[in-house]
Amino acid sequence: MAEHAAPNAPASAHPKDYHAAKMGMWLFLFTEILLFGGLFLLYASYRHRFPEAFHAGGQTLDVFLGGLNTVVLITSSLSVAMSITALRRGELVRCLWLLGFTIACAGGFMVNKTIEWLAKFHHGLIPGSEHMLALPQGQGVFYGLYYAMTGLHGVHVIIGGSVLAWVMLLIRQGKVTAQDYVVLENAGLYWHIVDLVWIYLFPLFYLIS
Amino acid sequence: MDQTDHPAGGLTSRPFFGPQGSGGPGDKGTGLASWIFSTDHKRIGLLYLGVIGLMFTTALVLGLILRLKLMTPGSTLLTPQQYNAMFTLHGVIMVFMVVIPSIPASFGNIFLPLHIGANDVSFPRLNNFSWWLYVTGMVLAITSIFTGAGAPDTGWTFYVPFSERTTTNVSLAVIAVFILGFSSILTGLNFITTVHRLRTPGMTWRKLSLFVWSLYATGWIQVLATPILGITALLIFAERVLHLGLFDPGRGGDPLLYQHLFWIYSHPAVYIMILPAMGVISEIIPVFARKPIFGYNMIAFSSLAIAFAGSLVWAHHMFTSGMSDTAVLIFSFLTFVVAIPSAIKVFNWLSTLYKGSISLDPPLLYALGFIFMFSIGGLTGLVLGAAGTDIHVHDTYFVVAHFHYVIFGGTGLGMFAAMHYWFPKVFGRMYDHGRAAWAFWLVLLGMNVLYFPMFIMGLQGMPRRYYDYLPQYGSMQMVSTWGSWLLAVGLALMFWNLYRGCRYGPIATRNPWGGATLEWTLPTPLPHEAFEGDPKAPEPYDFKGINPDG
């Protein structure tokens, strides 16, 4: 049941409700999963229709770069989880270092991703280009989905990294503390969902061949 | 709490509208900034009401112009391109900016917290942010009309492949839709959390008002279905800008999948539209019948059942699109299933009225209008849900008539019922009852004259969205346009009456209708901070000892 304000609390003060904040975040994460869900639905349908093309497309992706990015993201999920524990113990410096490391991982992921995409562009796999149009039907769809899904995921990595940077600022300003840490926890949850989506994207694109 | 409290008398200068500033802590005055940056759920509700009203009027005028064009066959008044743009805008504005936010964002924001005994929603700042998102989406959508290579001309459904290829300003419009969807998600998320976390002690789930139940069910649809609209809109944008070819048959894509994605959101969306209106009706009927609601549990349960089953029927919009027969059969069956909880509600409302002590005040009139129109709209929905008959009437005026009966006759009248029911509590004054009744009858008559001929034209084969038509439809089209004028007069009278009431009406009492939910225990108009401490949870439909005080 609700934690209510004491009757004499100032009229404008809205009591901070830890469970409400968590619940709101989880609901938001549902919406993120469903946002990607639409794309996963397209993926399932097209993969069913063009199994060979997806097989051939998957072979052209660089498993090493994809695997490296997977390791980078999983490590960053660990560091963000550790940063929450550090904050709750009051170890501010360690918390900030761990968050900084997480953001560095996000940056590393994006650099890696850019290299990968540029290599694809170099091979003429530019959306809408003549080369893409000349591909066998299913392969065009494969690369279309590849760009759409990893692109949307990349946007989420950037958003997640920015949110973590913002929380770092709040911690330094003393607005997120060892007692009131739900903002960091929610940012961490968001980061985990970014990680989780990648955990599915990696095998679906890189390992299906 | 004392229900027969005296109205706060002696106040000659009531605020023009809205919750009054108490001058106490938390009172932010009355300037513009105190409104648009307000985190007060009541002010945000009124902000929504204002902007929704503006958008409703805009789209209404577009609709009237469309009807005027269709009054006579041939090329009159509008060019075909203008006509296409106009019905697209009428649909986009009405669906995404009026009907979806209508009741939840305005009256839901104001009364959901009060019904559960809370002083605000769980995330007040997020609430204000969602209003700003709404305004941003609105501005972008309006901008898309005047910039680029002309206003979008795809219809509100943005079907591919046309939406990928048209040179009109579809890209900006779908971004607007994405942002509006985000706004809707945040409202739903806020409501769900609020209902879970901020109920006053003793307010068990079975003591929630049915309005809250319906908003709770709506919140879940908003959270679970809207992201699919988001990704669909983004994909249209990506297709147009990046040419990914995901829906382009020339590159292996499948336009049918677009339709699936679109309706996975847009069918549940009609329940986002209608459920809150059903909640309003469930509030109004018992109050004006002076009887406890019949079948409380079933009405609450049917809201959840509609939210659940309504998520599984989307492909009944696609019976003629080339799906497999198996898919058609399954979705047809599920469509019939979703009619059951809707019928449960209607029967329960009628049973509540049975042997009640009925006072035919304006809110009840509008509620009865809802039941009448929704029943016609709902039953004709089954004609469309049955695979066999749908083949005949698919994409004809029959569909147009059906959804205007449900959405305008249902949600629209539900919204007007809510406006007349909560008006005295929100604005602190009372409107003229006689004029409200006149306006109601004009609106009801106008709607039927406007939309009923469309059923007949649809059965005779008149396709929707056509610029021109064969002479045989001439008389029906003419009658339908006359109906649109009746409707416009009725609506003008209604809004004028409410405006008059707002400015010059008699001061409203605390509980003019004799409602038993918590908002009627509060002063009129609503104070800035509603409850001091936790109120006691009432039985929301027990009218013993509660009498109208106006």
Chai-1 contact restraints between the chains, C-beta under 6 A:
chainA,res_idxA,chainB,res_idxB,connection_type,confidence,min_distance_angstrom,max_distance_angstrom,comment,restraint_id
A,A2,B,R197,contact,1.0,0.0,6.0,A-B,restraint_1
A,A2,B,L198,contact,1.0,0.0,6.0,A-B,restraint_2
A,A2,B,R199,contact,1.0,0.0,6.0,A-B,restraint_3
A,H4,B,D534,contact,1.0,0.0,6.0,A-B,restraint_4
A,P7,B,G533,contact,1.0,0.0,6.0,A-B,restraint_5
A,P10,B,P25,contact,1.0,0.0,6.0,A-B,restraint_6
A,A11,B,G24,contact,1.0,0.0,6.0,A-B,restraint_7
A,A11,B,P25,contact,1.0,0.0,6.0,A-B,restraint_8
A,A11,B,G26,contact,1.0,0.0,6.0,A-B,restraint_9
A,A11,B,E529,contact,1.0,0.0,6.0,A-B,restraint_10
A,S12,B,P25,contact,1.0,0.0,6.0,A-B,restraint_11
A,S12,B,G26,contact,1.0,0.0,6.0,A-B,restraint_12
A,D17,B,R197,contact,1.0,0.0,6.0,A-B,restraint_13
A,A20,B,S122,contact,1.0,0.0,6.0,A-B,restraint_14
A,A20,B,T193,contact,1.0,0.0,6.0,A-B,restraint_15
A,A20,B,R197,contact,1.0,0.0,6.0,A-B,restraint_16
A,M23,B,T193,contact,1.0,0.0,6.0,A-B,restraint_17
A,G24,B,F123,contact,1.0,0.0,6.0,A-B,restraint_18
A,G24,B,L189,contact,1.0,0.0,6.0,A-B,restraint_19
A,G24,B,T193,contact,1.0,0.0,6.0,A-B,restraint_20
A,L27,B,L189,contact,1.0,0.0,6.0,A-B,restraint_21
A,L27,B,V223,contact,1.0,0.0,6.0,A-B,restraint_22
A,T31,B,I185,contact,1.0,0.0,6.0,A-B,restraint_23
A,T31,B,V223,contact,1.0,0.0,6.0,A-B,restraint_24
A,T31,B,P227,contact,1.0,0.0,6.0,A-B,restraint_25
A,L34,B,P227,contact,1.0,0.0,6.0,A-B,restraint_26
A,L35,B,P227,contact,1.0,0.0,6.0,A-B,restraint_27
A,L35,B,G230,contact,1.0,0.0,6.0,A-B,restraint_28
A,L35,B,I231,contact,1.0,0.0,6.0,A-B,restraint_29
A,G38,B,I228,contact,1.0,0.0,6.0,A-B,restraint_30
A,G38,B,I231,contact,1.0,0.0,6.0,A-B,restraint_31
A,G38,B,L261,contact,1.0,0.0,6.0,A-B,restraint_32
A,L42,B,L257,contact,1.0,0.0,6.0,A-B,restraint_33
A,S45,B,L257,contact,1.0,0.0,6.0,A-B,restraint_34
A,P127,B,L242,contact,1.0,0.0,6.0,A-B,restraint_35
A,P127,B,H243,contact,1.0,0.0,6.0,A-B,restraint_36
A,P127,B,L244,contact,1.0,0.0,6.0,A-B,restraint_37
A,G128,B,H243,contact,1.0,0.0,6.0,A-B,restraint_38
A,Q137,B,G252,contact,1.0,0.0,6.0,A-B,restraint_39
A,G138,B,G252,contact,1.0,0.0,6.0,A-B,restraint_40
A,G140,B,G245,contact,1.0,0.0,6.0,A-B,restraint_41
A,G140,B,R251,contact,1.0,0.0,6.0,A-B,restraint_42
A,G140,B,G252,contact,1.0,0.0,6.0,A-B,restraint_43
A,V141,B,G252,contact,1.0,0.0,6.0,A-B,restraint_44
A,V141,B,G253,contact,1.0,0.0,6.0,A-B,restraint_45
A,G144,B,L244,contact,1.0,0.0,6.0,A-B,restraint_46
A,G144,B,G245,contact,1.0,0.0,6.0,A-B,restraint_47
A,G144,B,L246,contact,1.0,0.0,6.0,A-B,restraint_48
A,A148,B,L244,contact,1.0,0.0,6.0,A-B,restraint_49
